[in-house]
Amino acid sequence: MKLVIIESPNKSEALKKYLGEGFKVMASKGHVRDLPEKSFGVDIKNNFEPEYVTMPDKKAIVEGIKREAQKAESVYIASDPDREGEAIAWHIAYYLGFKPEDKCRITFNEISKTAVQEALTKPRTIDENLVNAQQARRILDRLVGYKVSPIICKKIKPNLSAGRVQSVALKLVVDREREIQNFKPEEYWNVSVNLNKFENPINFNALAVKYKGKKIKLKNAEEVEIATAGIEMADCVVKSVKKSKTSSHAPAPFTTSTMQQEALARAGLTSAKCSRAAQTLYEGVEIAGEGKVPLITYIRTDSTRVSDGARAMAKEYILKEYGQNYIPAKPNIYTTKKDAQDAHEAIRPISLNRKPENVKASLQPDTYKLYKLIYERFLASQMSPCEYDNVSLDIDANDLTFRVTGKTQTFAGWTVAYKHTEEKAEDEETTDKLPPVTEGEKLHFNSIKKEQKFTKPPQRYTEGTLIKAMDEKGIGRPATYAPTIALLINREYTGHDGKYLVPTEMGNTITDFLQKYFEAVFNIDFTADMEAKLDEIAESSADWHKVISKFWRFLEPLLTNANDGEKMKSEPEKTDIICEKCGHFMLIREGRFGKFLGCSNFPACRNMKPLNQTETIYKGICPKCGKRMIERKSKAGKTYYSCEDYKTCKFMSWDETTGEKCPICGEPLIKKKINDNEVVICSNKECKGGNK
């Protein structure tokens, strides 16, 4: 018997089919050994050596793997093909007593028969450089988590956390929000004319681009009126006709980052939903009559590389389905960003014969949407460019020059597989219908449009655009994007305004504190540089101990300074809920056990209640001022009623008031229950008024 050890049990069924007889598959269910959960676990004085312990919920799994390994003639550790997977393999090898020179490691980029069987022919030793890079990341994160987080808990509030990557991602959201808040819009105007060729019904718009031969920039209505004076009576003459051909190259196949961006933009999938759907597609879905079938390659990648076999598969499919014209003269090769690990391919379908519509019945809605995106994007990435004929007209009218561009697609190319919409820039006018004209020809003026506009602030981040920013700036790696955003949301450091991310008050406070005391650590350049150092460790060009030591020497004095610094509490959030004890407004405060409602009149009034008990109960009408009465509780817990305008009107009653006064004595009328009947009586016990 040969033993294959994987991470996720969800891969087992497909792997067993591809391995055949004589193999046993076991799953570690992720990491089996890690730093201790309740202690620091890093020996700073001993060259930052980590203390690894068996994870409590993995002891039985480890023992089971050890028993089966002792009986096996061969053992293959097939954890995921990335640094984290390599570290998991290293920990499993430790339990099994493997030596560094033992060839026990296999990897495959896709769970297919060809890939799995080929991997079995090429077992290798565990790559300790990759392991060390992952160890260094884990220790760095432990240093930050265990040394910085307690400080912000002490200085701001309990149960907060800081993270080497998460805090920089949060800073991006906070900085963007403040940029928007501080943005001062500037006025500008667009002027366009509607024209047509004489005796030709095709109308088109042209945008003013020059005034007296210089690039136009109209700042206000007065400038517009001066520039357009007499335009209605002017001759509109074609100054130039420029014809050109352009092409649009196919987009690259997906990386983790671009997949998550497009999944949100095109399919409405959050980063968390996208990650779950991608994991399902990678591990396999149940297809009737076939069992569990993996549909896509490995999902954590920053490479746009495509294997020769996949490129040949795409070429064959495109030739069959679309024809020779849709195959590019030279294979499309995409540039991978310089800091990419490039450990494996871009994300693509394993087989193009499994069309999305053919497996739709076997997929959940989110999973189908993502598979369709991945399938179509990869197919398009291997196709010819789409081509356009362009005609650009410049039209003079008095001192203004107007421009319009006609753009007509002449060959669909890759867009037959992956729908594409081009955004029109603010400073151009485009159309797909322009009549044929010649230089010097006069056009018919129909109307003019003068449009006031204001410059806009940058948009808030969506989950997709935040991932894009993290990717471009080198913050984190493919496996960390979705978990980082999920953490910011779950800890309520950010919230959502529609699809956009906004920082909470707590997110602002944490960012301000970290920037005050740890600005040198929690910034884009430092974080990106640290990712580069981890890459150097993985490439065997850096010693992980030295990288960690340098980081610690940098961090340690900052910790001391922050510990000695001032506290930074977030301001409580105001509400329109009135305290039933004193009439002041309630505030949303944060304590050890989360948010609660507390009186703004603290410490004079110590009233508090759970946040979900926010309903103000109105009963009765104030006989003094006519406003509503609010049901309140005394310190003794007894119900009473007071005017909602408590600060101005001090009227209160132990009974619900009607708002009317007794016609006999002038005292307020109140509601009482007598023998289960509600009656209205005078609040003056000596008076006989009311309808008893």
N, C-alpha and C positions, 0 to 999 in steps of 0.2 A: 504493500500500500504506500502511495505517495501522498504527502500532506501539503495542501496549499492553504496558506493563512491570508485572509483578506481583512479589510476593515469592516465593511457593512454587510450584514447578513442578507440584505436585499439583492446582492450580486450573486448569491450562492446558486440559485436555480439556473441562471444562464451559464455560469461558469461550468457547472457540472455537465451541461450538455456539450460544451466545447472541449472539456478535458477528456471525457470518455471514461472507460472502465479503469479501475485501479487507482483512482484518485479520491481523496477525501478532502472536503472543503470545510474550514472552520473560520469563524469571524471573531476578531478581537473587539468589535464594536467601538472602534476608535482607539484612543490612547489607553494603555494599560498601566503606565508608570508616569508619574509627574512630580513636580514639587509639592510638598505637603500643603494641604488646604488651610490649616490653621496655624502655621508658623512660617517664618520667613524663608527658610530652606536654601539660603545662599550664604556660603562661608566667605565673607568679604576679606577676612584676614588670611585666608588660604587660597589666594588667587581666584576668588569668586567661584569655587567649586560648588556645583549644585548638589543638594541632598534629594535624591529621588526615592519615592516610596510607591509601593503598589497601591493603585487607587482602590478604595474600600469596596466599590461595587464591581471590581474586576478580578478579585482574588479567585473566585470559582472558575472564571474564564481562563485565567493564567494556568491554573492547575490542570484544567481540561486539556489545554493546548500542550502542556508539558507531557501529560500521559500519552496523548496521541503521537507526539513527536518521537517519544522513546520507541514506539512500535513501528514507526515509518522507516522505509528504506531511504527516502529522500524527503527533505522539507524545503518548500519554497515560500518565501514571505512576499506576498503580492499586495502590500498596502499601496495607497494611491501614489501616482508618479509625480510627487512634488516634495518639497523639503520636509513638510510635516509628515508625509507618508514615509519618507526616509527615516525620520526620527522614530516613528512608531515601529518600523522594521528593526531599528537598532535596539530599542527597548525589548522587543520580543526576542531578538537574538541573544540578548543578555540573559534572559530567563532560560533559554535553551542551551546556553553554554557554547555558543558558536565563537570561533576565533575570527579576528579581523580578516584573515585570508580565506575564510570559507565562502564559497560561492552559493549563497542561499537566497539571493535577492532577484526577483523578476519584476518587470513592469510592463504595462501595456497601456497605450493611449486610448484604446477602445475595447469594449468587451465584445469581440467578434471571434469566430473560430480561427481565422487566419492570424489575428494579432496574438491571441492567447497561446496557440500552438507554437508560433514563432518565438514568443517570450520564453517558453520552456526549453528551447534549444540554446538560449543565451543567458543562463544564470550568471550573475556577477557578484562581486563582493559589495558589501554595504558601503556607500559613498560617505565617508566620515566628514568630508568637507561640507556636504549638504547637511549632515547631522549637526555639525558644529555651528553652521549658520542658523539653524533652527534653535539650538540650545542658546545661542547668544541672544536671539530675539526673545526667547522665553525669560531669560535672566534680566534682560533690559526691562521688559514689561513688569517683572516682579519688583525690580528696584523702584520703578516709578510707582507702581500700585501700592507697595508696602511702605514707601517712604514719603511720597507726596500726598497720597489719599488721606492718611490720618491727619495731616496738617490742615487740609481744607475741611475735614470733618470738625476739627477743633475750632477753626477760625470762622467757618460759615454756618454749618449745621451738620448733625450726624448723618451717617449712611450715604455720604457722597463718594464719588470716585473720580480720579484723574487717570488718564491713560496716554501713553506716548503718542499714539495715533489718534485716539478718540478726541483728545482735548484740542488737537490741531484742526481736526475736522469741525469740531464745535466752533472754534475761532473763525473759520471760514464763514459759517452761517451767521455768527454774531457780527463780524466785520461787514458782511454784505447788508445786513439789516440796518446797521448804523450808516452805511454809505447811502442807502435809500432814504433814511430819515433826514440826513443832512443835505440831500440833493436839492439844488436850486434850479428849477426848470428855466430854460431860456426860450424866448419867443422866436419863431421864424415862420416864414410863409412860403407855401408852394403855389405856383401859378401854372395852370395848364389851359390849353385851348382844345376845343373839339373842332376837327376839320374833316373835310372830304374832298375828293377830286371832283371837279365839275362834271356833271352828268354821270357820276358814279355814286351809288347809294351807300358804299362802305364808309362809315364814320370811324374815326380813331382819335385818340387823345395824344397830345404831345406836351411834354413838360418843359418849362423855362429852365435853361441851363446857363445862359450867358446874358449879360446886360452890357451893351456897348463893348462887346468883345471880351469881357472879363467874366470869370466864373461868378455866377449870381449868388448872393446871400442877402435875402430880404428879411430885415429884422422886425419890421412893424408895418401897420396898415398905411402909414404915410409913404414909406418907401415903395410899397406895392402900387399905390395910386400914381406916383411919379413914373414908375417903370412902365405901367400899363396904359398911360394916358393916350387916348386916341387909337387903341389897339383894334377896336371894333371896325374902324374905317380903314385900317392899314392893309396893304397887300401882303398876303402870306405866300412867300416865294421859297421854293425848295433850293436851299443853298448847296447841299451835298447829298449824294446817295452812295453809301458804302456797303458793299456786299462782301460777305465772308462765310466761311464754313467753320464750324466748331464741333467739338465732340466732348462727351462727358464720360469719363472713365468709370468703370464699375467700382463700387465700394469694396473694401477688403472684407474677408470673412470675419466673423465675430471673434473678439477677445472677450474675456469676462466683463470688462468694463463696457465695451460697446454693446454687448448683448443686454446688459442691465439698463443701459440708456435707452435703447430702442424698445425694449420690452415695456418700459413705462410710457414712452412717447407714442408708440403704435398700438400697444395692446392693453395699456392701463395697468400693467403689473408692477406692484411695488418691488423694491429690491428683495424683500423677504419672500414674496410670492414667486418671483423669478427664480430665486435660488432653490426653492423647494421643487418647482417644476423642472428645473434643469437637472437636479439630482435624480429625480424620478426618471427622466429621459435617459440619463447616463447609466443608471443601474438596471433599468429595464421595466417595461410595462407588459401587462398580460394581454396577449393577442389571441383571439379565439383560434383553437386548433394548433397553436404553436407554443403556448406557455409564455414564460417571461422572455421578452426580447429587448435588449438595449438598442436605442435608436440614435444616440449621438456620441461623439467622442468626449474626452475628459473636459470638464467644464471650468477648471481653474487654470487660466492661461493668459499671458500677456503677449503672445506671439500670433502673428498673422500668417505664419508659415503653413504650407499645405504639402503633404507628402506626394511623391511622384505617383503612387498608386491612386490616391484620391483625385489627383489632377487627370489621370487617364480615365478614371471612372466618369468624371464630369464631362470630359471631351466626348466620350462615347455616347453619353446620354444626350448632350446638347445636339450632336450631329443627328441623332435619331429623331429627336423631338422638334428641333427648330431648323436644322439645316446648316450647311457649311459656312454661310455668311455670319453665323452667330458664334463661330469659333475664332478667337483672336489670332492674328498672324503670328504673334509670339505669345507664349503663356504669360498670363498676368502674374507678376511677382510684386508683392507688397512689402513696403519698408516697415520693419518692426522698430519701435522706438529704442533708442540706444541703451536704456537701462532695463530692457526686457530680459527676463531670465531665459526665454526661448527654449524651455525644457521640452516642450511638446507642441503639437500643432494648434492651429486655430480651432474653434468649435465648429463642427460640421456634422451633417448626417453620416451615419456609417454606410448606408446604402441609399442611393437616389431612387431605387426601385420601390422603396417604401414611401410613396407619396403621402403628404399630409391628409388628403381627403380619403385615402384608402385605409388609414389607421384611426381616423377621427372617432369612430364608434368605440374604440378601445381606450381613448384618452379622456381625462377630465378637461373641462373647458380651458383652464389656465395652461395645462400641459399641451393641449392642442395648439393654442395660440402661439406658445413659445416654439414648439416644433416647427410650425409653419414659417415663423420668422427665420429660424436657423436654416431650414431647408432652402427657402427662397433666397436668403442672403448668400449662402455658399454657392448656389447654382449661378446667381447673378455675378458673383466674384470671378467666375471662370469664363465669362462671356465677353463678346466684343463691345466696344464703346457704342453709345447711342450718338447719332449725328444730327446736326442742325444746319439749316441754311439761315443766315442772318442778314437782315437789311436794316441799316441805321440811317435815318433821315434827320438832317438838320434843316430847320425851316426858319427863315428870317421874317420878322414882322416888326417894323419900326426899329427900335434899338434892342429888341429882345430876340434871342435865338432859342427856338424850341427843339426838343429832340424826342424821337420815338424809335424804338427798335422792334422790328418784326422778327419773330423767332419761330421757325417752322421745323418740326422734327421730320427728318427725311429717312432715318433708320432707327428703329426702336432699340436695337441692341439689347443690353442687359435689362432694360426697363420692362421687357416682356415677362421677366421672372420676378422682379422686385420693384413694386410701384414706387415712383419717385415724384415728389412735388418740389419745385424750386420756389424759394421765397423771393418775392420782388423787393428790391431795395427801395428805400424811401426816395432816393434821388434819381429814379429812372421810371420810364413808362414803357411797358412792353405789351405787345399784342401778337396774336398769331394770324391776324388778317390785316394786311396792308395792300392797298391798290398799287399797281405799277406806276411809278412816276419817274420823271427825268429832271435833271438839274435845270434850274431856271423856270420850272413850271409853276404857275400860280394855283393855289388851292383855295377852296371855299371856306370862309370862316363861319362857324355855326354859333359858338358860345365860348365864354371864358369862365374859368373857375378859380376863385381866389380863396385859398384854404389856410386858415391860421392853425399853426401847430406849435407844440412845445417839446423841447428835448425831454426824453424820458430817462428815469433812473435805471440802473441795471436791474434785471429781474431777480427776484429771490431764487434761491436754489430749489430745484426739485430733487428728489432722491437721485434721479438720473443725472442731472447736471452737477450735483455734488460729487457723485462717483467719477464723472468726467474730469472735474477739477482735481480730485485726489489722484487720479491716474496721471493727468498731465503734469502735476506738480511733484509726483514721486512720493506721495504720502500713502504708506501702506502698500499692500500687494493684492493680487486678485482675490485671494481667499479671505481678505480682511474687510473688503468694501461693505458688503451687506451686513455682516455682524456689527461693524462699527456704527452704521446708521441705525440698526435695530437697537443698539445700546443707548444711543442718544435719545431715541424716541421713548423707549421703555423706562428710562430713568427720568423722563420728562425734562431733559435739558433742552430739547426742541419739541415743537408741536407742529401741527399742520394747519395751514390756511388754504383750504382746497387741496390742490396738489403740491403747494409750496411749503417748504420748511421754514419755520420761524423760531427764533430762540425764545425760551421762556425767561422769566425774571431770574430764575435760578441759573439758567444757562449763561445769562449775562454776568451774574455775580461771580460764578466760577471762572469765567474767562477773564474778568477784570482782575481777580485775585492772582490767577496764574500769570497774567501778563505783568503784574506788578512785581512778583517775586521770582518768576521762572521764565521770563520772556526769552531768555537765551536758549532754553530747552524746548519750549512749546511754540515753535515757529516753523514755518514751511521749510526754510533752507536747512535748518539743523536736522529736522526730521527726514528730509530727502537725503541729506548727506549720510545719516545713519543707515538708511536703506541701502545706500551705495556701499557702505562699509560691510553690511551683511552680505551683499553680493560678492564682495572681495573675499570674504571668508569662504563662501560657497565655491569660489574659483581657486581656492588654496593660496591666494596671494596676501592673506592677512591672518594673524593669530587672534582667535576670538577672545582669549584672555586679555590681550593688550587693548582690544577695542572696548571691552567692558571696563577695564581699569581706567582708561582715559575718560570714559563717560562718567564714571563714579567720581573721579577727581574734579570734574566739572560740576557735577550735581551737588556734592556734599556741602560746599559753602552756601549754596543757594538754600538748602534745607535749613541750615542754621539761621540764616537771615529771615526766612519765612516763619520759622518757629518763634522768633523774637518779635515778629511784626504784629500789627494791629489786626483786630477782628474785622470781618467784613460781612455783616449780616444783610440779607436781602430784605427789601422793604415789603411789608405785608400788602396784599392786594385788597383794594377797597371794593365793597359791595353796596347794593341798595337795600340790604336787609337790615331791619331796625332791631336793636336789642330790646327784648320785651321787659327787661328789668329797669333800664334807665333811659331808653329812647335814643341813644347814640347809634351810629351805624356799626354794623359788624364788619370785621376784617377777616380775610383768609390768611391764617397764620400757619407756620410750619413748626412742628415739634418733633420729638424723637420718633413718634409713631405715625408721622405723616401730617397731612393738612387737616385743619379744623377751623371752625368759626370762633373768633374771639372778639370781645367788645373793644371798640376803639377808645373807650373811656377807661381802659386799663391804666393804672392799677386801682382807680377808684371803683370801677365795676369789673369783677372777675368772671363775668358770665361767659361761658363757652359751651359749644355743642358740636356734634359731628357735622362735617361739611355737607352730608346729604340731607340734613334736616334744615333746609333753607327756606321752606315755605312760610311766608308771613300770613297769619290768619287775621282777616278783617271781620269784625262783628260790630254792627251798630253804627250810629251816626252821632258825632259830637254835638250836643245841644248848645254848646257855647260858640263854636265857630263853624259848624256844619261839615267839617271834614270827617274822614273815616276814623273809626275806633279800631285799635289793634288789641288782640288778645295777648296778654302777657302773663308771666309767672313771677310771683314774689319770691324772696329768698326762702321763704318757708314752703314754697311750692304751690301756694294758693293762686287760683286764676283771678285776674282782674283785667280791666279794660282802660286804655288811655288813648288820648288823641294822637293820631299819627304825626301831627305837628307838635311833638312833645316839647321842643325847645321854646316854642312861642306860647302854645296853649297848654296849660298845666291841668286841664280837666282829666279826672279819672273816676272810675266807678267800679264797684264790685259786681255789678250786673250789666247785662247788655242793654244799651240805651237805644231809643228809637229816633233820637234827634229832635223830638218834640218836647214841649214843656207843658206841665200840668195847667189847665185853664183855671184851676181854682187857686193854687198857691204859687205857680210859676217855677216849681222845681222840675228837674228832668223826669220824663216818663221812662220806665224801664220794663223789660220783659221778664216775666217770672213763670215758672211751671207750678201749677197748683192742681193736684189730682190728675197728673198727666196731661193737663190742658195748658197751653201757653196763653197767658193773659198779659195785658198791658196795665201797669199800675203806676201810681206816683211813687217816686223814690223817697218821699217824705212820709214816714210811717204815721205821722199825726194827721196826714191829709187823707181824705176819702176819694181823691180823684182817680181816674182811670176806669177801665171797663172790666171789673172783676166778674 
